[in-house]
């Protein structure tokens, strides 16, 4: 089993790792968490502590490549309609080269309990933080593309330590945050078959391996799709789900979108707005997904050029609309299409892009688009308890009418006034409050 290049997977009995992890956890105010890890960690299922240390030579190589970037000509228009503008990319790459410090996020990750376990012959990396509060609800949170576990770092303390963030002890979660296969610190599949359904089953196996007989699941982007698939599979351990990327498009609406025609005549005003958003998504914003969904192996340039990788991740092919506008606001330091960056910073974005670069996962992460055979956003058929939060900056605002038809046991639905596609990253306190509210009715089932 290959480990991610440049990273160290330590053995559970190595004193160096234990002392480093304990010191980091204590610094985070959670010294009891490591000792509270379930007894299954010592079983034959092989849960191994994980520690990150990128060799300095790799960081030097990154800086060298950034300095040697070969730039194209300036765009021929005065706006961003041709893609990320040259001046913006040059500003971002200059900051990345001169001022960004990978060691800060490396230390932040190493201060958390991180582990690797093998599921279906693939190493799966995950963060596992147990709350100090009794009767905390086990929760697995899944990121998407072009995200990583870095997206979820700001929600760890609000969810595991709610009393420090305006919540009650009864709102606490035990939190598991895995890296998707082919992403970040998880292994890269060497064969086909790791589609959302396979990942959903692997997540159930992971939670059971950690000793959780009952749990809930949350996700956005690919994480939302995987969470939806898991809910359709309905394993007995899964109490309910929360998604910020609901898949609700009714069949008649999907057919109209596919045909490129007008919307069905009986749509409400809210449904018509959603239809218009979906038309824009389909006709203008999916070039990146089509490429990765059909020819992911062709993206060699992103394994060779960090500037090229950054431009691909930043743009999303959506003309600085959603989901990229909050990201562009963060990296440029000024408003883009009026969608606030929220809690996002330039360093947050570059931490994430640097992770993709250092783990060489531009191509392996894109293969999830190729593996998927489901029509994304088409109405799911979920019969277990489900909760949905609609963020104003999401790709589309799912109407409640469509949501109720897709999620047959809708226990929570809320439209909030801040945040977008990267909700946990952009609005961590609001996102955490939504999860507390969404799962409140399910806690007595654990």
C-alpha positions as CSV (number, residue, x, y, z in Angstrom):
1,X,0.0,0.0,0.0
2,X,1.5,3.3,-1.1
3,X,1.5,6.2,1.3
4,X,1.1,9.8,0.1
5,X,4.5,11.1,-1.0
6,X,6.1,13.4,1.5
7,X,4.1,12.4,4.5
8,X,4.8,10.1,7.4
9,X,2.4,7.5,8.7
10,X,3.6,6.6,12.2
11,X,3.1,3.4,14.2
12,X,0.7,3.7,17.2
13,X,3.5,2.9,19.7
14,X,6.0,5.4,18.5
15,X,6.7,7.8,21.4
16,X,7.6,10.7,19.1
17,X,4.2,10.7,17.5
18,X,2.3,10.3,20.8
19,X,4.2,13.2,22.4
20,X,3.7,15.4,19.4
21,X,0.0,14.6,19.1
22,X,-0.7,15.0,22.9
23,X,1.1,18.3,22.9
24,X,-0.9,19.6,20.0
25,X,-4.2,18.4,21.4
26,X,-3.4,19.9,24.8
27,X,-2.6,23.2,23.0
28,X,-6.1,23.0,21.4
29,X,-7.7,22.7,24.8
30,X,-8.7,19.0,24.3
31,X,-6.1,17.0,26.1
32,X,-8.6,14.3,27.0
33,X,-9.6,13.5,23.5
34,X,-6.7,11.2,22.5
35,X,-7.2,8.9,25.5
36,X,-11.0,8.9,24.9
37,X,-10.5,7.2,21.5
38,X,-12.6,4.0,21.3
39,X,-11.0,0.7,22.1
40,X,-11.5,-0.4,18.5
41,X,-8.3,1.6,17.7
42,X,-6.3,-1.3,18.9
43,X,-8.1,-4.0,16.9
44,X,-6.9,-5.9,13.9
45,X,-8.7,-3.4,11.7
46,X,-5.5,-1.3,11.9
47,X,-6.2,2.3,12.7
48,X,-2.8,4.0,12.6
49,X,-1.9,7.5,13.8
50,X,-1.0,9.9,11.0
51,X,1.6,12.7,11.1
52,X,2.4,15.2,8.4
53,X,5.9,16.4,7.6
54,X,6.5,17.7,4.1
55,X,10.3,17.7,3.3
56,X,11.7,21.2,2.9
57,X,12.9,20.1,-0.6
58,X,9.3,19.8,-1.8
59,X,8.5,23.3,-0.6
60,X,11.6,24.7,-2.2
61,X,10.6,22.9,-5.5
62,X,7.1,24.5,-5.2
63,X,8.6,28.0,-4.8
64,X,11.0,27.4,-7.7
65,X,8.1,26.4,-10.0
66,X,6.0,29.4,-8.9
67,X,8.9,31.7,-9.7
68,X,9.4,30.1,-13.1
69,X,5.7,30.3,-14.1
70,X,5.4,30.9,-17.9
71,X,2.5,33.3,-18.2
72,X,0.1,33.6,-21.2
73,X,-1.0,36.8,-22.8
74,X,-3.4,39.0,-21.1
75,X,-7.1,38.3,-21.7
76,X,-8.7,40.3,-24.5
77,X,-11.7,41.5,-22.6
78,X,-12.0,43.9,-19.6
79,X,-13.9,41.4,-17.4
80,X,-13.4,37.9,-16.2
81,X,-15.6,36.2,-18.9
82,X,-12.5,34.5,-20.4
83,X,-11.4,33.1,-17.0
84,X,-9.2,34.1,-14.1
85,X,-7.6,37.4,-15.2
86,X,-3.9,37.5,-15.7
87,X,-3.3,40.3,-13.2
88,X,-5.3,38.4,-10.5
89,X,-3.3,35.2,-11.1
90,X,0.0,37.0,-11.0
91,X,-1.0,38.6,-7.7
92,X,-2.0,35.3,-6.2
93,X,1.1,33.4,-7.4
94,X,3.4,36.2,-6.1
95,X,1.8,35.9,-2.6
96,X,2.0,32.1,-2.8
97,X,5.7,32.3,-3.7
98,X,6.7,35.0,-1.2
99,X,4.4,35.0,1.7
100,X,2.4,31.8,2.1
101,X,3.6,29.5,4.9
102,X,2.6,25.8,4.6
103,X,4.1,25.0,8.0
104,X,1.3,26.9,9.7
105,X,-1.4,24.6,8.3
106,X,0.8,21.6,8.7
107,X,1.1,22.4,12.5
108,X,-2.6,23.0,12.7
109,X,-3.4,19.7,11.2
110,X,-0.8,17.9,13.4
111,X,-2.4,19.4,16.5
112,X,-5.5,17.3,15.7
113,X,-6.0,13.5,16.1
114,X,-5.4,12.2,12.6
115,X,-5.5,8.5,11.5
116,X,-5.3,6.2,8.6
117,X,-7.1,2.9,8.2
118,X,-7.4,0.5,5.3
119,X,-10.8,-0.1,3.8
120,X,-11.2,-2.3,0.7
121,X,-7.4,-2.2,0.1
122,X,-7.2,1.6,0.2
123,X,-5.8,3.8,2.9
124,X,-8.4,6.3,4.2
125,X,-7.2,9.3,6.1
126,X,-9.4,10.9,8.7
127,X,-9.5,13.4,11.5
128,X,-11.3,12.1,14.6
129,X,-12.2,14.5,17.4
130,X,-14.3,13.2,20.3
131,X,-16.3,15.6,22.4
132,X,-15.7,15.9,26.1
133,X,-19.5,16.0,26.6
134,X,-21.5,12.9,27.4
135,X,-24.0,11.5,24.9
136,X,-22.4,13.4,22.0
137,X,-23.8,12.4,18.6
138,X,-21.3,10.8,16.2
139,X,-21.1,12.7,12.9
140,X,-19.2,12.1,9.7
141,X,-18.7,15.2,7.5
142,X,-17.5,14.8,3.9
143,X,-15.8,17.5,1.8
144,X,-16.1,17.8,-2.0
145,X,-14.0,19.0,-5.0
146,X,-11.9,21.2,-4.9
147,X,-12.0,20.9,-1.2
148,X,-10.3,18.8,1.5
149,X,-10.4,18.3,5.2
150,X,-9.0,21.8,5.5
151,X,-12.6,23.0,4.6
152,X,-13.9,21.6,7.9
153,X,-11.2,22.8,10.4
154,X,-13.2,25.8,11.5
155,X,-16.2,23.7,12.5
156,X,-14.4,21.2,14.7
157,X,-14.4,23.2,17.9
158,X,-18.0,24.6,17.5
159,X,-19.3,21.1,16.9
160,X,-17.3,19.2,19.5
161,X,-17.2,22.0,22.1
162,X,-20.6,23.8,21.6
163,X,-20.7,25.4,25.1
164,X,-17.8,27.7,23.9
165,X,-19.8,28.7,20.9
166,X,-23.3,29.6,22.1
167,X,-24.6,26.0,22.2
168,X,-25.4,23.6,25.0
169,X,-23.6,20.4,26.0
170,X,-26.5,18.5,24.6
171,X,-25.6,19.9,21.1
172,X,-22.2,18.1,21.1
173,X,-20.9,15.9,18.3
174,X,-18.1,13.3,18.0
175,X,-16.6,14.4,14.7
176,X,-15.1,12.2,11.9
177,X,-13.7,14.1,8.9
178,X,-12.3,11.8,6.2
179,X,-10.3,12.6,3.1
180,X,-12.0,11.3,0.0
181,X,-10.2,8.5,-1.9
182,X,-7.7,10.1,-4.3
183,X,-7.8,13.4,-2.3
184,X,-5.4,14.8,0.2
185,X,-3.9,12.2,2.5
186,X,-6.0,9.3,1.5
187,X,-4.7,6.7,-0.9
188,X,-5.2,7.0,-4.6
189,X,-7.3,4.2,-6.1
190,X,-5.2,2.1,-8.5
191,X,-8.3,0.6,-10.1
192,X,-11.8,1.7,-11.0
193,X,-14.8,1.3,-8.8
194,X,-14.4,4.1,-6.2
195,X,-17.7,5.8,-7.1
196,X,-20.0,7.6,-4.6
197,X,-21.8,4.4,-3.7
198,X,-18.5,2.7,-2.9
199,X,-17.4,5.6,-0.8
200,X,-20.7,5.7,1.1
201,X,-20.3,2.1,2.0
202,X,-16.7,2.7,3.1
203,X,-17.8,5.6,5.3
204,X,-20.3,3.2,7.1
205,X,-17.5,0.7,7.6
206,X,-15.2,3.5,9.0
207,X,-17.8,4.6,11.5
208,X,-18.5,1.1,12.6
209,X,-14.7,0.5,12.9
210,X,-14.5,3.5,15.2
211,X,-17.1,1.9,17.5
212,X,-20.2,4.0,16.5
213,X,-23.3,1.8,16.3
214,X,-25.4,4.8,15.3
215,X,-24.3,8.0,13.6
216,X,-25.4,10.9,11.3
217,X,-23.8,12.2,8.1
218,X,-23.3,15.6,6.5
219,X,-21.9,16.8,3.2
220,X,-21.8,19.4,0.5
221,X,-20.7,19.2,-3.1
222,X,-19.4,15.6,-3.6
223,X,-19.8,15.1,0.1
224,X,-23.5,15.9,-0.3
225,X,-23.8,13.5,-3.1
226,X,-22.1,10.7,-1.1
227,X,-24.3,11.5,1.9
228,X,-27.4,11.3,-0.3
229,X,-26.3,8.0,-1.7
230,X,-25.6,6.7,1.8
231,X,-29.1,7.7,2.8
232,X,-30.6,5.9,-0.2
233,X,-28.6,2.8,0.8
234,X,-30.2,3.3,4.3
235,X,-27.7,1.3,6.4
236,X,-29.2,0.6,9.9
237,X,-26.5,2.5,11.6
238,X,-27.4,5.8,9.8
239,X,-29.9,7.8,11.8
240,X,-30.2,10.7,9.4
241,X,-28.4,13.2,7.1
242,X,-27.9,16.9,6.6
243,X,-26.9,18.3,3.2
244,X,-26.1,21.7,1.9
245,X,-26.1,20.4,-1.7
246,X,-29.6,18.9,-2.0
247,X,-30.4,16.9,-5.1
248,X,-34.0,17.7,-5.8
249,X,-34.6,18.3,-9.6
250,X,-37.9,16.6,-10.5
251,X,-37.9,14.3,-13.6
252,X,-40.0,16.7,-15.7
253,X,-37.7,19.6,-14.9
254,X,-34.7,17.5,-15.6
255,X,-36.1,16.6,-19.1
256,X,-36.7,20.3,-19.9
257,X,-33.1,21.2,-18.8
258,X,-31.7,18.4,-20.9
259,X,-33.6,19.5,-23.9
260,X,-32.6,23.1,-23.4
261,X,-36.2,24.2,-23.6
262,X,-38.5,26.4,-21.5
263,X,-39.4,25.3,-18.0
264,X,-42.6,23.3,-17.3
265,X,-45.5,25.8,-17.3
266,X,-46.7,24.9,-13.8
267,X,-43.6,26.0,-11.8
268,X,-44.0,28.4,-8.9
269,X,-41.9,31.6,-8.8
270,X,-39.4,29.9,-6.5
271,X,-39.2,26.9,-8.8
272,X,-38.7,29.1,-11.8
273,X,-35.8,30.9,-10.1
274,X,-34.2,27.5,-9.4
275,X,-34.7,26.5,-13.0
276,X,-33.0,29.7,-14.3
277,X,-30.1,29.0,-11.9
278,X,-29.8,25.4,-13.2
279,X,-29.9,26.6,-16.9
280,X,-27.0,28.9,-16.1
281,X,-25.1,26.1,-14.4
282,X,-25.7,23.7,-17.3
283,X,-24.9,26.2,-20.1
284,X,-22.0,28.2,-18.6
285,X,-20.5,26.7,-15.5
286,X,-19.7,23.1,-16.1
287,X,-16.8,23.0,-18.4
288,X,-14.4,21.9,-15.6
289,X,-16.7,19.1,-14.6
290,X,-17.2,17.9,-18.1
291,X,-13.5,17.6,-18.6
292,X,-12.9,15.7,-15.4
293,X,-15.9,13.6,-16.0
294,X,-14.7,12.5,-19.4
295,X,-10.9,12.9,-19.6
296,X,-9.4,13.4,-16.1
297,X,-6.1,11.8,-17.1
298,X,-5.5,14.6,-19.6
299,X,-4.9,17.1,-16.8
300,X,-1.2,16.5,-16.7
301,X,-0.5,20.2,-16.7
302,X,-1.9,20.5,-13.1
303,X,0.6,17.9,-11.9
304,X,3.4,20.0,-13.4
305,X,2.4,23.6,-12.9
306,X,1.2,24.9,-9.5
307,X,0.0,28.1,-11.1
308,X,-2.1,26.1,-13.6
309,X,-3.5,24.0,-10.7
310,X,-4.4,27.2,-8.8
311,X,-6.2,28.7,-11.8
312,X,-8.2,25.5,-12.4
313,X,-9.2,25.3,-8.7
314,X,-10.0,29.0,-8.4
315,X,-12.1,29.5,-11.5
316,X,-14.5,26.5,-11.6
317,X,-15.5,27.7,-15.1
318,X,-18.2,29.9,-13.6
319,X,-17.1,33.4,-14.4
320,X,-16.6,34.3,-10.7
321,X,-20.2,33.4,-9.9
322,X,-20.9,30.6,-7.5
323,X,-19.2,28.7,-6.1
324,X,-16.0,30.6,-6.9
325,X,-16.9,34.1,-6.0
326,X,-16.3,33.7,-2.2
327,X,-13.0,32.1,-3.0
328,X,-12.0,34.9,-5.4
329,X,-13.0,37.5,-2.8
330,X,-10.7,35.9,-0.3
331,X,-7.7,35.6,-2.5
332,X,-8.1,39.1,-4.1
333,X,-9.1,40.9,-1.0
334,X,-12.1,42.7,-2.5
335,X,-15.7,42.1,-3.4
336,X,-16.5,39.8,-6.3
337,X,-20.2,39.6,-7.5
338,X,-21.3,40.7,-4.0
339,X,-20.9,37.2,-2.5
340,X,-18.9,37.7,0.7
341,X,-15.8,35.6,1.5
342,X,-17.1,35.3,5.1
343,X,-14.5,33.7,7.3
344,X,-12.4,32.7,4.3
345,X,-8.9,34.1,4.0
346,X,-6.3,34.1,1.2
347,X,-4.1,31.7,3.3
348,X,-7.1,29.3,3.7
349,X,-7.4,29.0,-0.1
350,X,-3.7,28.6,-0.6
351,X,-3.5,26.1,2.2
352,X,-6.0,24.0,0.3
353,X,-4.4,24.4,-3.1
354,X,-0.9,23.6,-1.7
355,X,-2.3,20.4,-0.2
356,X,-3.5,19.4,-3.7
357,X,0.0,20.2,-5.1
358,X,2.0,18.5,-2.4
359,X,-0.1,15.3,-2.6
360,X,-0.2,15.4,-6.4
361,X,-3.9,14.8,-6.4
362,X,-5.1,17.0,-9.2
363,X,-5.7,14.0,-11.5
364,X,-6.7,11.4,-8.9
365,X,-9.3,13.7,-7.4
366,X,-10.7,14.5,-10.8
367,X,-11.4,10.8,-11.4
368,X,-14.3,10.9,-9.0
369,X,-16.2,12.9,-11.7
370,X,-15.4,10.1,-14.2
371,X,-16.4,7.3,-11.7
372,X,-19.8,8.9,-11.0
373,X,-22.6,7.5,-13.2
374,X,-25.5,9.3,-11.4
375,X,-27.0,12.5,-12.8
376,X,-26.0,15.1,-10.2
377,X,-28.8,17.2,-8.6
378,X,-31.5,14.9,-10.0
379,X,-34.1,14.1,-7.3
380,X,-33.0,11.5,-4.8
381,X,-35.2,9.0,-3.2
382,X,-34.4,9.3,0.5
383,X,-36.7,7.8,3.1
384,X,-34.6,8.2,6.2
385,X,-34.7,11.4,8.3
386,X,-33.1,14.2,6.3
387,X,-32.3,17.9,6.9
388,X,-31.5,20.6,4.3
389,X,-30.0,24.1,4.7
390,X,-30.3,26.3,1.7
391,X,-27.4,28.8,1.4
392,X,-27.9,32.0,-0.7
393,X,-24.5,31.5,-2.5
394,X,-25.0,27.9,-3.4
395,X,-25.2,26.8,-7.1
396,X,-28.9,26.8,-6.9
397,X,-31.4,27.4,-4.1
398,X,-33.5,24.2,-3.8
399,X,-37.2,25.0,-3.5
400,X,-38.9,23.5,-0.5
401,X,-41.5,21.9,-2.8
402,X,-38.8,20.0,-4.7
403,X,-37.0,19.1,-1.5
404,X,-40.0,17.5,0.2
405,X,-40.5,15.3,-2.9
406,X,-36.9,14.1,-2.8
407,X,-36.5,13.7,0.9
408,X,-39.6,11.9,2.1
409,X,-38.9,12.4,5.8
410,X,-37.7,16.0,5.9
411,X,-37.1,16.8,9.5
412,X,-35.5,20.2,9.0
413,X,-35.5,22.8,6.2
414,X,-34.0,26.3,6.5
415,X,-33.0,29.1,4.2
416,X,-30.2,31.2,5.7
417,X,-29.0,34.6,4.6
418,X,-25.2,34.1,4.5
419,X,-22.8,31.6,3.0
420,X,-22.4,29.7,-0.2
421,X,-21.0,26.5,-1.7
422,X,-18.2,26.2,0.8
423,X,-20.6,26.8,3.7
424,X,-18.5,25.3,6.5
425,X,-15.5,27.2,5.4
426,X,-17.2,30.5,4.7
427,X,-19.6,30.6,7.7
428,X,-18.4,28.1,10.3
429,X,-20.5,29.4,13.2
430,X,-23.7,29.6,11.2
431,X,-23.0,26.2,9.6
432,X,-22.4,24.6,13.1
433,X,-25.7,26.1,14.4
434,X,-27.5,24.7,11.5
435,X,-26.2,21.2,12.2
436,X,-27.2,21.5,15.9
437,X,-30.7,22.4,14.9
438,X,-30.9,19.9,12.1
439,X,-30.1,16.9,14.2
440,X,-31.7,17.9,17.5
441,X,-34.7,15.6,17.0
442,X,-32.5,12.5,16.3
443,X,-30.4,12.6,19.5
444,X,-32.6,10.5,21.6
445,X,-32.1,7.7,19.1
446,X,-28.4,7.3,19.9
